[in-house]
């Protein structure tokens, strides 16, 4: 990685620091830290500090057979009704015979049933009781430093300067907090550990507390066991435990070590046998090291990811960047430019992915890693109809490919249960996953035809497998992933049917995710034949699987079948109103401004719609977005930003990005699908969903750099588009470290809205065509070579 210089990293003020001038009053104001498995939300209370604790294995529920036995018997009649245009009748039959046999999944109430729910680990409470602890404070500052993943709180009280630092260490698998006062003996506190239910806390030696418990398995018994410990280390003062309260008195400097473990056994994680022993072992190991050593190893581990990319959008005014982050969000909403805030948000998305998704761990869920409830919204699970995929949109382009691995592990884990679901519902080979899943291998349809019948979740997941190969060229990975893709393709080969009007192959039954259409007689329905989103996803999968087989030299007959069946799939079409058709027929729209724009998947993240290769479809996509409107949920706004970027309209993309960054207030929660950004930069669906943060980061990258893989026949090279959607709001800037398909790494500089220079690095010998507006250059590399280009894309020596 020639363009990623070790641990060196320099950005302008305000681009790596989210800060606040008051303690958090609610979860979406607090500061997240995480190491992929352990997480915490720092509120920063002066007298009463609450720290929400999380562990990625805190899942209630257990394995269940959620497939409806004999569901496939209803499939011929469902299809007959759809082919006859009797969608409403088909939908009734789907609801009666073709939904999940499980309970509590899509309803978002999984905490007490087998489907399960991702839950809070607990709360660490610190009550400060030193003399004058309740006195007024001055110079309060709570910050989250993205450059080193350290949360810091400083304030003055009674003439004493207090400092708190906190970080979540991946090397030491611990959350570490340091408390300091600049005058001796001025730190006194009571520490307690609790959670809302199913936990007990007891002393562990003379200076630690241990909380243990078990979550519900959803069947009346115990499921995942958990343990969390906190140890206080202080060289001065006194320490004792009284009635479950760890009491520190008269210290000048104290370190708190927090560790936790679960015994969840699923497709990833540590597969711990004894959660208590694991938590205590981590506590002893981390507690034996100095604070300086813990901090140094944490920063080195974190920065090996974070420092790979550097973005500067110029125009950072010291007056603006010196303001607390919520004020900057409010000022941007009023139209006051703050390019550095965009960089901060971009960096925050990278920070969140590093903090919530690490190799061999569980993937980032709907809230990443962070939750404060027992019943997390929508169970905090993995939604497959855009949400978990959006979580990983930044992984490749933002040079974090290793962090994609937890999603790959999830995908691989769905093959076995998904094969059973494919047989039970469709009499099909291969495997399928529908709309939602959990650590227990849930692949059944959802509980309602209105959303749960979408069967293309597995196709969308496979796009991530293929795209990782396109970015990296890793043939060993391709050999591992090909059977997964093949199994998914086999399912759709068996599931497709021919529709009578055009004799196209279509999925049946199908949904356009969560959307409703109106039939000619005024009937509202959701179940259809071959939604456009399904067709785009299956078309992509068939191409990817056939090309992968060709590269690996396997399955020639399957290659032929996939290519032939791909040509028979229902195409993406333009309706009489000039928009991309969402369904196979020109149905009416029950909600013209629906939050999902799934029928533009082929524009982004897919690749079948481009302004140069398919200008008619690109124009129809533009008209579709105009009609859908610029409002939406948090993740919906991030998606639209990326779609406008793919259309090459930087100013419209920036308009959507500003809308995405509008402050979310207490009223936001009462306005369904209203979107925005909370004070701590979490995305507002509402409520909080992390996908919009990741989608926003990916969309910013897409505005500055786009890439296309070489076609299967290698008739032309891969392509890199420089500054394809640069808005007027970013007239100058630079970037380093973004990745492009074909195994390339890119650095750029621009000024006055025009490219100044570019550097392209490759670790392979793939050719590439680099484009900037109407200029282009064809480059050929030697492995490890960096080619520098001037504003006219001429090679220059440096």
C-alpha positions in Angstrom: 0.0 0.0 0.0 2.4 2.7 -1.2 0.0 5.5 -0.6 -0.7 4.6 3.0 2.3 5.9 5.1 2.3 3.9 8.2 1.0 5.7 11.3 1.4 9.2 9.9 -1.8 11.1 9.8 -2.6 14.8 9.7 -5.9 16.5 9.2 -7.2 20.0 9.8 -8.9 20.9 13.1 -12.5 19.7 13.2 -12.1 16.8 10.9 -11.1 14.1 13.5 -12.8 15.5 16.6 -16.5 15.3 17.6 -16.9 17.3 20.8 -19.6 18.6 23.1 -19.8 21.3 25.8 -22.1 19.4 28.1 -22.7 15.9 29.3 -25.1 13.7 27.3 -28.7 13.5 28.4 -29.6 10.7 26.1 -28.1 7.8 24.2 -27.9 9.6 20.9 -25.8 12.4 22.5 -23.2 10.1 24.1 -19.9 9.0 22.6 -19.4 5.5 21.2 -16.2 3.5 21.6 -15.7 -0.1 20.6 -13.2 -2.8 19.6 -15.5 -4.9 17.4 -16.8 -7.0 20.2 -16.9 -4.7 23.3 -18.6 -1.3 23.1 -19.5 1.5 25.4 -21.4 4.8 25.3 -19.8 7.5 27.3 -22.3 10.1 28.7 -19.8 12.3 30.5 -21.9 13.1 33.6 -20.0 15.2 36.2 -21.5 13.9 39.4 -23.4 10.8 38.0 -21.7 9.1 35.1 -23.5 6.4 33.2 -21.6 4.2 30.7 -23.7 1.9 28.6 -21.8 -1.4 28.0 -22.2 -3.7 25.0 -20.9 -7.1 23.9 -21.6 -8.3 20.4 -22.8 -11.8 21.6 -25.6 -10.4 23.8 -28.3 -12.2 21.8 -31.3 -13.7 23.4 -33.2 -16.5 21.6 -31.9 -19.8 20.2 -32.1 -22.0 17.1 -35.5 -22.7 15.9 -37.2 -24.4 12.9 -39.0 -21.3 11.6 -39.7 -22.9 8.2 -43.4 -23.6 7.6 -43.6 -27.3 6.9 -45.3 -28.1 3.6 -45.2 -24.5 2.5 -44.1 -25.5 -1.0 -47.5 -27.1 -1.5 -49.0 -23.6 -1.7 -46.5 -22.4 -4.2 -48.2 -23.6 -7.5 -51.4 -21.8 -6.5 -49.7 -18.6 -5.4 -48.0 -18.6 -8.8 -51.2 -19.4 -10.7 -52.9 -16.5 -9.0 -50.1 -14.1 -9.8 -50.0 -15.2 -13.5 -53.7 -14.6 -13.6 -53.3 -11.1 -12.3 -55.0 -12.0 -9.0 -52.3 -10.5 -6.8 -54.5 -9.7 -3.8 -55.7 -13.4 -3.7 -52.1 -14.6 -4.0 -51.1 -12.3 -1.1 -53.8 -13.8 1.1 -52.4 -17.2 0.4 -48.9 -16.1 1.1 -49.9 -14.8 4.4 -51.8 -18.0 5.2 -49.3 -20.5 4.0 -46.0 -19.0 2.9 -44.7 -17.0 5.8 -42.5 -17.9 8.7 -43.6 -20.4 11.3 -41.6 -18.5 13.9 -42.7 -15.5 16.0 -41.3 -12.2 17.1 -39.0 -11.7 14.2 -40.1 -8.9 11.9 -42.4 -7.5 14.6 -39.4 -6.3 16.3 -40.2 -8.0 19.6 -37.8 -10.9 19.6 -36.4 -10.6 23.1 -38.6 -13.2 24.7 -39.1 -15.6 21.8 -36.8 -17.9 19.9 -35.9 -15.4 17.2 -34.1 -13.3 19.8 -32.9 -9.8 20.1 -29.5 -8.1 20.5 -29.5 -6.5 23.9 -27.6 -4.2 26.2 -24.9 -5.8 28.3 -25.4 -3.4 31.2 -24.5 -0.1 32.7 -21.5 1.0 34.7 -22.5 3.8 37.1 -19.9 6.1 38.6 -21.1 8.4 41.3 -18.5 11.0 42.3 -18.6 11.8 46.0 -15.5 13.8 46.7 -15.9 17.1 48.6 -17.6 19.6 46.3 -18.6 17.0 43.7 -21.9 18.8 43.2 -20.4 22.2 42.7 -20.6 24.1 39.4 -18.1 23.2 36.7 -16.3 25.4 34.1 -14.6 24.7 30.8 -16.4 21.4 30.4 -15.5 19.5 27.2 -16.4 16.0 26.1 -14.7 14.8 23.0 -14.3 11.8 20.8 -10.9 11.8 19.0 -11.4 9.7 15.9 -7.6 9.8 15.1 -6.8 7.6 18.1 -10.3 6.3 19.1 -10.1 7.8 22.6 -13.0 9.5 24.4 -11.9 12.4 26.7 -13.7 14.5 29.2 -12.2 17.6 30.9 -13.6 20.1 33.3 -12.7 22.2 36.3 -14.5 22.1 39.6 -13.5 23.7 42.9 -10.2 24.7 41.5 -9.4 21.2 40.4 -8.8 20.1 36.8 -10.4 16.7 36.1 -9.6 14.5 33.1 -11.2 11.2 32.0 -10.0 9.1 29.1 -11.7 6.0 27.8 -11.0 3.6 24.9 -11.9 0.0 23.9 -8.8 -2.0 23.2 -8.9 -4.8 20.6 -5.5 -6.2 21.5 -6.4 -6.4 25.2 -10.1 -7.0 24.8 -10.9 -4.5 27.5 -12.5 -1.1 27.9 -10.1 1.1 29.8 -10.9 4.3 31.7 -8.5 6.6 33.4 -9.5 9.3 35.9 -7.1 12.0 36.9 -7.1 15.1 39.0 -4.4 17.7 39.0 -4.5 18.0 42.8 -3.9 15.0 45.1 -6.7 13.0 46.7 -9.5 14.6 44.8 -11.1 11.5 43.2 -13.7 9.7 45.2 -16.4 7.6 43.6 -18.9 4.8 44.0 -19.0 2.3 41.1 -21.8 -0.1 40.4 -22.7 -2.6 37.6 -26.3 -3.4 36.6 -28.6 -4.2 33.8 -32.5 -4.1 33.6 -33.0 -7.8 34.0 -31.6 -11.3 34.4 -28.3 -10.3 36.1 -26.7 -10.3 39.5 -23.6 -8.4 40.6 -21.2 -9.6 43.3 -17.7 -8.6 44.6 -14.8 -10.2 42.9 -11.8 -9.9 45.2 -11.1 -6.6 46.9 -11.2 -4.3 44.0 -13.6 -5.6 41.4 -17.3 -6.3 40.7 -18.6 -9.1 38.5 -22.0 -9.1 36.9 -23.3 -12.5 35.6 -26.5 -13.7 34.1 -28.2 -15.5 31.3 -30.5 -14.3 28.5 -33.8 -15.9 27.6 -33.6 -18.7 25.0 -37.1 -17.8 23.9 -38.4 -21.2 24.9 -38.7 -20.7 28.7 -35.1 -21.5 29.5 -31.7 -20.0 29.7 -29.8 -19.1 26.5 -26.6 -17.1 26.2 -24.7 -16.6 29.5 -22.8 -13.5 30.0 -20.3 -11.9 32.5 -19.0 -8.4 32.9 -16.3 -7.3 35.3 -14.9 -3.9 36.4 -11.7 -3.6 38.4 -10.4 -0.3 39.9 -6.7 0.2 40.1 -5.3 3.2 42.2 -1.9 3.8 43.7 -3.3 6.3 46.2 -6.5 6.5 48.3 -8.6 3.7 49.8 -10.7 1.1 48.1 -13.4 -1.2 49.5 -16.6 -2.9 48.4 -19.7 -2.4 50.5 -23.1 -3.9 49.6 -22.2 -4.3 46.0 -20.7 -0.8 45.7 -17.1 -0.4 44.8 -15.9 2.6 46.8 -12.8 4.5 45.9 -11.8 7.4 48.2 -9.1 10.1 48.1 -7.3 9.0 44.9 -5.4 11.3 42.5 -5.3 8.9 39.6 -7.4 5.7 39.0 -7.8 3.2 36.2 -10.9 1.2 35.6 -10.7 -2.0 33.5 -13.9 -3.4 32.1 -14.1 -6.8 30.4 -17.0 -8.9 29.3 -17.8 -12.2 27.6 -20.7 -14.3 26.4 -20.8 -18.0 25.7 -22.7 -17.6 22.4 -21.9 -20.3 19.9 -22.6 -19.2 16.4 -20.8 -18.6 13.1 -18.3 -16.2 14.6 -16.9 -14.8 17.8 -14.7 -16.4 20.5 -16.8 -19.5 21.1 -16.2 -19.1 24.8 -17.2 -22.1 26.9 -17.4 -20.2 30.2 -18.3 -16.5 30.0 -17.2 -15.8 33.7 -13.8 -17.4 33.3 -13.2 -15.5 30.0 -14.2 -12.2 31.4 -12.0 -12.7 34.5 -9.0 -13.8 32.4 -9.3 -10.7 30.3 -9.6 -8.6 33.4 -6.5 -10.1 34.9 -4.5 -9.8 31.7 -5.4 -6.2 31.0 -5.0 -5.2 34.7 -1.5 -6.4 34.8 -0.4 -3.8 32.2 0.3 -0.2 32.6 -2.1 2.4 31.3 0.6 3.7 28.9 1.1 0.2 27.5 -2.6 -0.4 27.1 -3.1 2.9 25.3 -0.1 2.5 23.0 -1.1 -1.0 21.8 -4.7 0.2 21.3 -3.7 3.2 19.2 -1.3 1.2 17.1 -4.0 -1.4 16.4 -6.6 1.2 15.6 -4.5 3.4 13.4 -3.4 0.6 11.2 -6.9 0.8 9.8 -7.8 4.4 10.3 -4.7 6.0 8.8 -5.1 4.3 5.5 -7.3 7.1 4.2 -7.0 10.8 4.5 -9.6 13.3 3.1 -9.4 17.1 3.1 -12.2 19.2 1.6 -10.5 22.5 2.3 -12.3 25.6 3.5 -12.0 24.7 7.2 -12.7 27.9 9.1 -11.2 28.0 12.7 -14.3 29.8 13.9 -16.6 27.0 12.6 -14.5 24.0 13.5 -14.0 25.4 17.1 -17.7 25.0 17.7 -19.3 21.9 19.3 -20.4 19.3 16.8 -24.2 19.8 17.4 -23.8 23.5 16.6 -21.9 22.7 13.4 -24.7 20.5 12.3 -27.3 23.2 13.0 -25.2 25.8 11.1 -24.8 23.5 8.1 -28.6 23.1 8.1 -28.9 26.8 7.9 -26.7 26.9 4.8 -23.4 27.9 6.4 -20.7 26.0 4.6 -18.5 23.6 6.7 -16.6 21.2 4.4 -14.6 20.0 7.5 -17.9 18.8 9.0 -18.4 16.6 6.0 -14.9 15.2 6.5 -15.7 14.6 10.2 -18.8 12.7 9.2 -16.9 10.7 6.6 -14.2 9.8 9.2 -16.9 9.0 11.8 -18.3 6.3 9.5 -14.9 4.7 9.1 -14.4 5.0 12.9 -17.7 3.2 13.5 -16.8 0.3 11.1 -13.4 -0.2 12.7 -15.1 -0.1 16.1 -18.0 -2.5 15.4 -16.7 -5.0 12.9 -13.4 -6.9 13.3 -12.1 -10.1 11.6 -13.6 -13.3 13.2 -16.2 -11.3 15.0 -20.0 -10.8 14.5 -21.0 -8.3 11.8 -22.2 -4.8 12.6 -25.9 -5.0 13.2 -28.7 -2.4 12.9 -27.1 -0.4 15.6 -23.5 -1.5 14.9 -22.5 -2.6 18.4 -24.3 -0.1 20.6 -27.6 -0.5 22.3 -29.2 0.6 25.6 -32.3 -1.6 25.7 -33.3 -5.1 26.3 -35.7 -4.9 23.4 -33.6 -3.1 20.8 -35.6 -1.6 17.9 -36.2 -4.2 15.2 -34.3 -6.6 17.4 -31.0 -5.0 16.4 -30.6 -7.8 13.9 -29.4 -8.1 10.4 -31.9 -6.9 7.8 -31.0 -8.2 4.3 -33.0 -5.8 2.1 -30.5 -3.0 2.3 -29.5 -2.4 5.9 -26.7 -4.9 6.6 -25.4 -4.4 3.1 -25.2 -0.7 3.6 -23.2 -1.2 6.8 -20.5 -2.6 4.6 -20.6 -0.2 1.6 -17.5 1.7 2.9 -15.5 -1.4 3.5 -13.8 -1.8 0.1 -13.7 1.7 -1.2 -12.5 3.1 2.2 -9.6 0.6 2.3 -11.0 -1.6 5.1 -11.4 -4.9 3.3 -10.5 -7.1 6.3 -13.5 -5.6 8.2 -15.8 -7.0 5.5 -14.9 -10.5 6.8 -17.6 -10.7 9.5 -20.3 -10.2 6.9 -18.8 -12.9 4.7 -18.9 -15.3 7.7 -22.6 -14.5 8.2 -23.3 -15.2 4.5 -21.5 -18.5 4.7 -23.4 -19.5 7.8 -26.8 -19.1 6.1 -26.1 -21.8 3.5 -27.2 -24.8 5.6 -30.4 -23.3 7.1 -31.0 -21.5 3.8 -30.9 -24.8 1.9 -33.6 -26.2 4.1 -35.7 -23.1 3.5 -35.2 -23.4 -0.2 -36.5 -26.9 -0.2 -39.4 -26.3 2.2 -40.8 -23.3 0.4 -39.7 -23.6 -3.2 -38.6 -27.2 -3.8 -35.4 -25.6 -5.0 -31.7 -26.5 -4.9 -29.2 -24.2 -3.4 -29.9 -21.8 -0.5 -31.9 -18.7 0.1 -32.3 -16.0 2.8 -35.2 -13.6 2.8 -35.3 -10.3 4.7 -34.1 -10.8 8.2 -31.6 -13.0 10.0 -29.9 -13.5 13.4 -27.0 -15.5 14.9 -29.3 -18.6 15.0 -29.5 -19.0 11.2 -32.9 -17.6 10.5 -33.6 -17.7 6.7 -37.4 -18.1 6.5 -39.7 -15.6 5.0 -40.9 -12.8 7.3 -44.2 -12.9 9.1 -46.1 -10.8 6.6 -46.4 -10.9 2.9 -46.2 -7.1 2.8 -42.4 -7.3 3.5 -41.3 -10.8 4.3 -41.7 -12.5 1.0 -38.7 -10.8 -0.6 -36.4 -13.7 -1.5 -33.5 -11.7 -3.0 -31.7 -11.1 0.3 -29.2 -13.9 -0.5 -28.5 -12.5 -4.0 -27.7 -9.1 -2.5 -25.4 -10.6 0.1 -23.5 -12.4 -2.7 -22.9 -9.1 -4.4 -20.6 -8.3 -1.4 -18.6 -11.5 -2.0 -18.1 -10.8 -5.7 -17.3 -7.1 -5.1 -14.6 -8.0 -2.6 -13.0 -10.1 -5.3 -13.3 -7.2 -7.9 -11.6 -4.9 -5.5 -8.8 -7.2 -4.4 -8.3 -9.8 -7.2 -7.9 -12.4 -4.4 -8.2 -15.8 -6.2 -8.0 -17.7 -2.9 -10.9 -15.8 -1.6 -12.8 -16.4 -4.9 -12.2 -20.1 -4.6 -13.7 -20.0 -1.0 -16.7 -17.9 -2.0 -17.6 -19.5 -5.3 -19.6 -22.4 -3.7 -21.6 -19.9 -1.7 -22.4 -17.9 -4.9 -23.1 -21.1 -6.8 -25.6 -22.3 -4.2 -27.4 -18.9 -4.3 -27.5 -19.0 -8.1 -28.9 -22.6 -8.2 -31.7 -21.4 -6.0 -32.8 -18.7 -8.4 -32.4 -21.0 -11.4 -35.0 -23.3 -9.8 -37.2 -20.5 -8.5 -37.7 -18.5 -11.7 -40.8 -19.0 -13.8 -41.8 -17.7 -17.2 -44.3 -14.9 -17.3 -46.8 -15.2 -20.3 -46.7 -11.7 -21.7 -43.1 -11.4 -22.7 -41.9 -14.9 -21.8 -39.3 -13.4 -19.5 -38.1 -15.3 -16.5 -39.1 -13.8 -13.2 -39.1 -14.4 -9.5 -42.4 -15.5 -8.0 -43.6 -14.6 -5.4 -41.8 -11.3 -5.2 -41.8 -7.9 -3.4 -40.3 -4.5 -4.2 -38.9 -4.2 -0.7 -41.6 -3.1 1.8 -43.5 -1.1 -0.9 -47.2 -1.2 -1.9 -48.7 -0.9 -5.3 -52.2 -0.2 -6.5 -53.8 -2.4 -9.1 -56.2 -1.3 -11.8 -59.3 -2.0 -9.7 -57.9 0.1 -6.8 -56.8 -2.9 -4.7 -53.5 -2.4 -2.8 -51.1 -5.3 -2.8 -47.4 -6.1 -2.2 -46.9 -9.6 -3.8 -46.0 -9.5 -7.4 -44.1 -11.2 -10.2 -40.5 -10.3 -10.7 -40.0 -6.9 -9.1 -37.3 -4.8 -10.8 -35.1 -5.0 -7.7 -35.2 -8.8 -7.8 -34.4 -8.9 -11.5 -31.4 -6.6 -11.2 -30.0 -8.6 -8.2 -30.5 -12.0 -9.9 -29.0 -10.7 -13.2 -25.9 -9.5 -11.3 -25.6 -12.8 -9.4 -25.8 -14.9 -12.6 -23.1 -12.8 -14.3 -20.9 -12.9 -11.2 -21.3 -16.6 -10.7 -20.6 -17.4 -14.4 -17.5 -15.2 -14.4 -16.2 -16.7 -11.2 -16.7 -20.2 -12.6 -14.8 -19.1 -15.7 -11.9 -17.7 -13.7 -11.7 -20.8 -11.6 -12.1 -23.1 -14.6 -15.0 -25.0 -13.2 -18.7 -25.8 -14.0 -18.7 -25.1 -17.8 -22.3 -26.3 -18.1 -23.5 -24.1 -15.3 -21.7 -21.1 -16.9 -23.7 -21.8 -20.1 -27.0 -22.1 -18.2 -26.4 -19.0 -16.2 -25.5 -16.9 -19.3 -28.6 -18.2 -21.2 -31.0 -17.7 -18.3 -29.6 -14.3 -17.6 -30.5 -13.2 -21.1 -34.1 -14.3 -20.4 -34.6 -12.3 -17.2 -37.1 -9.5 -17.2 -35.1 -6.4 -18.1 -35.0 -3.0 -16.3 -37.6 -1.0 -18.2 -38.7 2.6 -18.6 -42.4 3.3 -18.0 -44.8 5.6 -19.9 -44.0 8.4 -17.4 -40.3 8.2 -18.2 -39.3 6.6 -14.9 -37.7 3.3 -14.1 -40.5 0.8 -13.6 -40.5 -0.7 -10.1 -42.8 -3.6 -10.9 -43.3 -5.8 -14.0 -46.6 -3.9 -14.7 -47.2 -0.1 -14.4 -49.1 -0.3 -11.2 -50.1 2.8 -9.3 -48.1 3.9 -6.3 -49.6 3.9 -2.8 -46.7 6.0 -1.5 -44.9 7.9 -4.3 -42.2 9.0 -1.9 -41.5 5.6 -0.4 -38.3 5.3 1.6 -37.0 2.4 -0.5 -35.7 3.0 -4.0 -34.8 -0.6 -4.6 -35.5 -0.5 -8.3 -32.4 1.7 -8.7 -30.2 -1.0 -7.2 -28.8 -1.4 -10.7 -27.5 2.2 -10.6 -25.9 1.8 -7.1 -24.5 -0.4 -5.7 -25.1 -2.4 -8.9 -23.6 -1.5 -12.3 -26.1 -2.1 -15.0 -27.2 1.6 -15.2 -24.5 4.2 -16.0 -24.8 7.6 -17.7 -22.4 6.7 -20.5 -23.4 3.0 -21.3 -27.2 3.3 -20.6 -28.1 7.0 -21.0 -31.8 6.3 -21.4 -32.0 4.3 -18.1 -29.8 6.9 -16.4 -32.2 9.6 -17.4 -35.1 7.5 -16.2 -33.3 7.0 -12.9 -32.9 10.7 -12.5 -36.7 11.2 -13.1 -37.4 8.4 -10.6 -35.3 10.2 -7.9 -37.0 13.5 -8.7 -40.4 11.9 -8.2 -39.4 10.1 -5.0 -38.2 13.4 -3.5 -35.3 14.5 -1.4 -36.8 13.6 1.9 -36.5 10.2 3.6 -35.1 8.1 6.4 -31.5 8.4 7.4 -30.4 5.4 5.4 -32.7 6.4 2.6 -31.0 9.7 2.3 -27.6 8.1 2.3 -28.8 5.8 -0.5 -30.1 8.7 -2.6 -26.9 10.6 -2.1 -25.0 7.7 -3.6 -27.5 7.3 -6.4 -27.1 11.0 -7.4 -23.3 10.5 -7.2 -23.5 7.6 -9.7 -25.5 9.9 -12.0 -22.6 12.4 -11.9 -24.7 15.1 -10.2 -22.5 16.3 -7.4 -24.6 19.3 -6.5 -27.7 17.2 -6.1 -25.8 14.6 -4.2 -24.6 17.4 -1.9 -28.1 18.6 -1.4 -29.1 15.1 -0.2 -26.0 14.9 2.0 -27.0 18.2 3.7 -30.5 16.8 4.2 -28.9 13.7 5.7 -26.9 15.8 8.1 -29.8 17.9 9.3 -30.0 17.8 13.1 -32.4 15.2 14.5 -34.3 16.5 17.4 -36.6 15.1 20.0 -39.5 15.7 17.6 -37.7 13.6 14.9 -38.7 10.4 16.8 -42.4 11.4 16.4 -42.0 11.8 12.6 -41.8 8.4 10.9 -39.1 8.1 8.2 -38.0 11.7 8.8 -34.2 11.0 8.9 -31.4 13.3 10.0 -28.3 13.1 12.3 -28.3 13.0 16.1 -26.0 15.2 18.1 -23.4 12.5 18.4 -23.5 11.9 14.6 -25.5 8.7 14.9 -28.0 8.3 12.0 -31.7 8.9 12.7 -34.0 6.4 10.9 -35.6 7.3 13.4 -34.9 5.7 15.8 -31.1 5.3 15.7 -29.9 3.0 12.9 -26.2 2.9 12.0 -26.7 2.0 8.4 -27.1 5.6 7.4 -23.8 6.5 8.9 -22.0 3.9 6.8 -24.1 4.7 3.8 -23.2 8.4 4.1 -19.5 7.7 4.3 -19.7 5.5 1.2 -21.7 8.1 -0.7 -19.1 10.8 0.0 -16.4 8.4 -1.3 -18.6 7.8 -4.4 -18.8 11.5 -5.1 -15.0 11.6 -5.3 -14.1 8.3 -6.8 -15.9 5.6 -8.8 -14.6 2.5 -10.4 -15.9 -0.3 -12.7 -14.4 -3.7 -13.1 -13.3 -5.0 -16.5 -16.1 -6.9 -18.3 -16.0 -10.7 -18.3 -14.7 -10.8 -21.9 -11.9 -8.4 -21.0 -12.8 -6.3 -24.0 -11.8 -3.2 -22.1 -9.9 -2.6 -18.9 -11.2 -1.6 -15.5 -12.1 2.0 -15.2 -11.4 4.7 -12.5 -13.5 7.9 -12.6 -11.8 10.8 -10.8 -14.0 13.4 -9.1 -17.1 12.1 -10.9 -19.6 14.0 -8.8 -17.7 16.9 -7.2 -20.1 19.5 -5.9 -19.5 23.3 -6.1 -19.4 23.2 -2.2 -16.0 21.4 -2.3 -13.9 23.5 -4.7 -10.6 22.4 -3.3 -9.3 19.3 -1.5 -7.3 16.1 -1.5 -7.8 12.5 -0.7 -5.4 9.6 -0.2 -6.0 5.9 0.2 -9.4 5.2 -1.4 -9.6 1.9 -3.3 -10.8 1.1 -6.8 -12.0 -2.1 -8.4 -9.1 -3.9 -10.1 -6.7 -3.6 -7.0 -5.9 0.1 -7.2 -5.3 2.7 -4.6 -5.8 6.4 -5.4 -4.7 9.8 -4.3 -6.1 13.1 -5.7 -5.6 16.8 -5.4 -8.0 19.4 -6.8 -8.4 23.2 -6.7 -11.0 25.6 -8.0 -13.2 22.6 -8.9 -10.6 21.1 -11.2 -8.2 18.2 -10.9 -4.6 19.2 -10.2 -2.9 15.8 -9.9 -3.5 12.1 -9.2 -1.5 9.1 -8.2 -2.6 5.5 -8.9 -0.9 2.6 -7.1 -1.4 -1.1 -8.0 -0.1 -4.3 -6.4 -1.1 -6.2 -9.5 -0.4 -5.9 -13.3 -4.0 -5.1 -14.2 -4.5 -2.4 -16.9 -6.9 0.5 -16.1 -8.5 3.4 -17.9 -8.5 6.5 -15.7 -11.1 9.1 -16.6 -11.6 12.7 -15.6 -14.5 14.4 -17.4 -13.7 14.1 -21.1 -10.1 13.2 -20.6 -8.8 9.6 -20.2 -5.5 7.7 -19.9 -4.9 4.0 -20.3 -2.4 2.8 -17.7 -0.4 -0.4 -17.5 1.2 -1.3 -14.2 3.9 -3.5 -12.9 3.1 -5.0 -9.4 3.8 -2.4 -6.7 4.0 0.5 -9.1 2.6 4.0 -8.5 1.9 6.2 -11.6 1.5 9.9 -11.1 -0.7 12.0 -13.3 -1.0 15.7 -13.9 -4.3 17.6 -14.6 -4.4 16.3 -18.2 -3.8 12.8 -17.0 -0.3 12.7 -18.4 2.2 10.6 -16.6 4.8 12.6 -14.7 7.8 11.6 -12.6 8.0 12.5 -8.9 
